[in-house]
Structures are given as structure tokens and as C-alpha cells.
């Protein structure tokens, strides 16, 4: 179990590749990479999301399975 804080002001959820591997998450390669843009509309320098993981979120007695994008740690 991993406890974390999620920032709900963003459009999608992402975690780092290094964190996902360290925690032993099963990475799923996506068919078409997702290119992220920063708030100033430039492309994110870490590159596209190429993998996702599915995890269970537990909050105040509720449980939901979600998919999170994986970003590279280095470019």
C-alpha cells in the first residue's frame, strides 16, 4: 500500500516511471503516446506518456480503480 497526495486541479493523473518500477506496478504500454503540454502550451520536456498503470484508490471507505499515466524521469 502506498499513501500519497493527489492534486485534483490537473486534468489527468501521472506518476514517474522510477516510482512505478520501485513500487512494482505492472506497466501497460499504450498504443499511441500521449503528448503533454505545460500551462504555457509548450510540450513537456519529459516526453510523452507511453505507459499506464491501474491502481485502486481508497478514500473514506470508498474504493475506485483508476488508470494513471507514467512519465519519464529523464529525457
CNS distance restraints for C-alpha pairs under 8 A (distance, minus, plus):
assign (resid   6 and name CA) (resid  13 and name CA) 7.94 0.50 0.50
assign (resid  12 and name CA) (resid  68 and name CA) 7.63 0.50 0.50
assign (resid  12 and name CA) (resid  69 and name CA) 7.85 0.50 0.50
assign (resid  13 and name CA) (resid  67 and name CA) 7.94 0.50 0.50
assign (resid  13 and name CA) (resid  68 and name CA) 5.24 0.50 0.50
assign (resid  13 and name CA) (resid  69 and name CA) 6.23 0.50 0.50
assign (resid  14 and name CA) (resid  68 and name CA) 5.34 0.50 0.50
assign (resid  14 and name CA) (resid  69 and name CA) 4.55 0.50 0.50
assign (resid  14 and name CA) (resid  70 and name CA) 5.56 0.50 0.50
assign (resid  14 and name CA) (resid  71 and name CA) 6.67 0.50 0.50
assign (resid  15 and name CA) (resid  19 and name CA) 6.93 0.50 0.50
assign (resid  15 and name CA) (resid  20 and name CA) 7.01 0.50 0.50
assign (resid  15 and name CA) (resid  68 and name CA) 7.03 0.50 0.50
assign (resid  15 and name CA) (resid  69 and name CA) 6.45 0.50 0.50
assign (resid  15 and name CA) (resid  70 and name CA) 5.20 0.50 0.50
assign (resid  15 and name CA) (resid  71 and name CA) 6.18 0.50 0.50
assign (resid  16 and name CA) (resid  20 and name CA) 6.31 0.50 0.50
assign (resid  16 and name CA) (resid  70 and name CA) 5.49 0.50 0.50
assign (resid  16 and name CA) (resid  71 and name CA) 4.94 0.50 0.50
assign (resid  16 and name CA) (resid  72 and name CA) 5.98 0.50 0.50
assign (resid  16 and name CA) (resid  73 and name CA) 5.96 0.50 0.50
assign (resid  17 and name CA) (resid  21 and name CA) 6.23 0.50 0.50
assign (resid  17 and name CA) (resid  70 and name CA) 5.51 0.50 0.50
assign (resid  17 and name CA) (resid  71 and name CA) 5.68 0.50 0.50
assign (resid  17 and name CA) (resid  72 and name CA) 5.37 0.50 0.50
assign (resid  17 and name CA) (resid  73 and name CA) 6.14 0.50 0.50
assign (resid  18 and name CA) (resid  22 and name CA) 6.05 0.50 0.50
assign (resid  18 and name CA) (resid  72 and name CA) 7.73 0.50 0.50
assign (resid  18 and name CA) (resid  73 and name CA) 6.48 0.50 0.50
assign (resid  19 and name CA) (resid  23 and name CA) 6.18 0.50 0.50
assign (resid  20 and name CA) (resid  24 and name CA) 6.25 0.50 0.50
assign (resid  20 and name CA) (resid  25 and name CA) 5.37 0.50 0.50
assign (resid  20 and name CA) (resid  27 and name CA) 7.79 0.50 0.50
assign (resid  20 and name CA) (resid  70 and name CA) 7.65 0.50 0.50
assign (resid  21 and name CA) (resid  25 and name CA) 6.03 0.50 0.50
assign (resid  25 and name CA) (resid  53 and name CA) 6.60 0.50 0.50
assign (resid  26 and name CA) (resid  53 and name CA) 6.19 0.50 0.50
assign (resid  26 and name CA) (resid  54 and name CA) 7.92 0.50 0.50
assign (resid  27 and name CA) (resid  51 and name CA) 6.04 0.50 0.50
assign (resid  27 and name CA) (resid  52 and name CA) 5.77 0.50 0.50
assign (resid  27 and name CA) (resid  53 and name CA) 5.22 0.50 0.50
assign (resid  28 and name CA) (resid  51 and name CA) 5.28 0.50 0.50
assign (resid  28 and name CA) (resid  52 and name CA) 5.21 0.50 0.50
assign (resid  28 and name CA) (resid  53 and name CA) 6.06 0.50 0.50
assign (resid  29 and name CA) (resid  50 and name CA) 6.00 0.50 0.50
assign (resid  29 and name CA) (resid  51 and name CA) 4.43 0.50 0.50
assign (resid  29 and name CA) (resid  52 and name CA) 6.61 0.50 0.50
assign (resid  30 and name CA) (resid  50 and name CA) 5.69 0.50 0.50
assign (resid  30 and name CA) (resid  51 and name CA) 5.48 0.50 0.50
assign (resid  30 and name CA) (resid  52 and name CA) 6.98 0.50 0.50
assign (resid  31 and name CA) (resid  50 and name CA) 8.00 0.50 0.50
assign (resid  32 and name CA) (resid  50 and name CA) 7.37 0.50 0.50
assign (resid  33 and name CA) (resid  48 and name CA) 5.72 0.50 0.50
assign (resid  33 and name CA) (resid  49 and name CA) 5.54 0.50 0.50
assign (resid  33 and name CA) (resid  50 and name CA) 4.89 0.50 0.50
assign (resid  34 and name CA) (resid  48 and name CA) 5.17 0.50 0.50
assign (resid  34 and name CA) (resid  49 and name CA) 4.99 0.50 0.50
assign (resid  34 and name CA) (resid  50 and name CA) 6.78 0.50 0.50
assign (resid  35 and name CA) (resid  43 and name CA) 7.05 0.50 0.50
assign (resid  35 and name CA) (resid  44 and name CA) 7.64 0.50 0.50
assign (resid  35 and name CA) (resid  47 and name CA) 6.78 0.50 0.50
assign (resid  35 and name CA) (resid  48 and name CA) 4.34 0.50 0.50
assign (resid  35 and name CA) (resid  49 and name CA) 6.45 0.50 0.50
assign (resid  36 and name CA) (resid  43 and name CA) 5.86 0.50 0.50
assign (resid  36 and name CA) (resid  44 and name CA) 5.61 0.50 0.50
assign (resid  36 and name CA) (resid  47 and name CA) 7.44 0.50 0.50
assign (resid  36 and name CA) (resid  48 and name CA) 6.12 0.50 0.50
assign (resid  36 and name CA) (resid  49 and name CA) 7.52 0.50 0.50
assign (resid  37 and name CA) (resid  41 and name CA) 5.31 0.50 0.50
assign (resid  37 and name CA) (resid  42 and name CA) 5.41 0.50 0.50
assign (resid  37 and name CA) (resid  43 and name CA) 4.39 0.50 0.50
assign (resid  37 and name CA) (resid  44 and name CA) 5.41 0.50 0.50
assign (resid  38 and name CA) (resid  42 and name CA) 5.46 0.50 0.50
assign (resid  38 and name CA) (resid  43 and name CA) 6.10 0.50 0.50
assign (resid  38 and name CA) (resid  44 and name CA) 5.82 0.50 0.50
assign (resid  43 and name CA) (resid  47 and name CA) 7.69 0.50 0.50
assign (resid  44 and name CA) (resid  48 and name CA) 7.70 0.50 0.50
assign (resid  45 and name CA) (resid  75 and name CA) 6.94 0.50 0.50
assign (resid  46 and name CA) (resid  71 and name CA) 6.78 0.50 0.50
assign (resid  46 and name CA) (resid  72 and name CA) 5.69 0.50 0.50
assign (resid  46 and name CA) (resid  73 and name CA) 6.96 0.50 0.50
assign (resid  46 and name CA) (resid  74 and name CA) 6.26 0.50 0.50
assign (resid  46 and name CA) (resid  75 and name CA) 5.27 0.50 0.50
assign (resid  47 and name CA) (resid  71 and name CA) 7.35 0.50 0.50
assign (resid  47 and name CA) (resid  72 and name CA) 6.94 0.50 0.50
assign (resid  47 and name CA) (resid  75 and name CA) 6.93 0.50 0.50
assign (resid  48 and name CA) (resid  71 and name CA) 7.00 0.50 0.50
assign (resid  49 and name CA) (resid  69 and name CA) 6.00 0.50 0.50
assign (resid  49 and name CA) (resid  70 and name CA) 5.67 0.50 0.50
assign (resid  49 and name CA) (resid  71 and name CA) 5.43 0.50 0.50
assign (resid  49 and name CA) (resid  72 and name CA) 7.73 0.50 0.50
assign (resid  50 and name CA) (resid  69 and name CA) 7.71 0.50 0.50
assign (resid  50 and name CA) (resid  70 and name CA) 6.88 0.50 0.50
assign (resid  50 and name CA) (resid  71 and name CA) 7.61 0.50 0.50
assign (resid  51 and name CA) (resid  69 and name CA) 6.16 0.50 0.50
assign (resid  51 and name CA) (resid  70 and name CA) 5.36 0.50 0.50
assign (resid  51 and name CA) (resid  71 and name CA) 7.86 0.50 0.50
assign (resid  52 and name CA) (resid  67 and name CA) 6.39 0.50 0.50
assign (resid  52 and name CA) (resid  68 and name CA) 5.38 0.50 0.50
assign (resid  52 and name CA) (resid  69 and name CA) 4.43 0.50 0.50
assign (resid  52 and name CA) (resid  70 and name CA) 5.39 0.50 0.50
assign (resid  53 and name CA) (resid  67 and name CA) 5.58 0.50 0.50
assign (resid  53 and name CA) (resid  68 and name CA) 5.39 0.50 0.50
assign (resid  53 and name CA) (resid  69 and name CA) 6.71 0.50 0.50
assign (resid  53 and name CA) (resid  70 and name CA) 7.40 0.50 0.50
assign (resid  54 and name CA) (resid  65 and name CA) 6.69 0.50 0.50
assign (resid  54 and name CA) (resid  66 and name CA) 5.51 0.50 0.50
assign (resid  54 and name CA) (resid  67 and name CA) 4.38 0.50 0.50
assign (resid  54 and name CA) (resid  68 and name CA) 6.32 0.50 0.50
assign (resid  55 and name CA) (resid  65 and name CA) 5.54 0.50 0.50
assign (resid  55 and name CA) (resid  66 and name CA) 5.55 0.50 0.50
assign (resid  55 and name CA) (resid  67 and name CA) 6.46 0.50 0.50
assign (resid  55 and name CA) (resid  68 and name CA) 7.64 0.50 0.50
assign (resid  56 and name CA) (resid  63 and name CA) 6.52 0.50 0.50
assign (resid  56 and name CA) (resid  64 and name CA) 5.52 0.50 0.50
assign (resid  56 and name CA) (resid  65 and name CA) 4.32 0.50 0.50
assign (resid  56 and name CA) (resid  66 and name CA) 6.30 0.50 0.50
assign (resid  57 and name CA) (resid  62 and name CA) 7.95 0.50 0.50
assign (resid  57 and name CA) (resid  63 and name CA) 5.49 0.50 0.50
assign (resid  57 and name CA) (resid  64 and name CA) 5.17 0.50 0.50
assign (resid  57 and name CA) (resid  65 and name CA) 6.13 0.50 0.50
assign (resid  57 and name CA) (resid  66 and name CA) 7.18 0.50 0.50
assign (resid  58 and name CA) (resid  62 and name CA) 5.57 0.50 0.50
assign (resid  58 and name CA) (resid  63 and name CA) 4.53 0.50 0.50
assign (resid  58 and name CA) (resid  64 and name CA) 6.70 0.50 0.50
assign (resid  59 and name CA) (resid  63 and name CA) 6.54 0.50 0.50
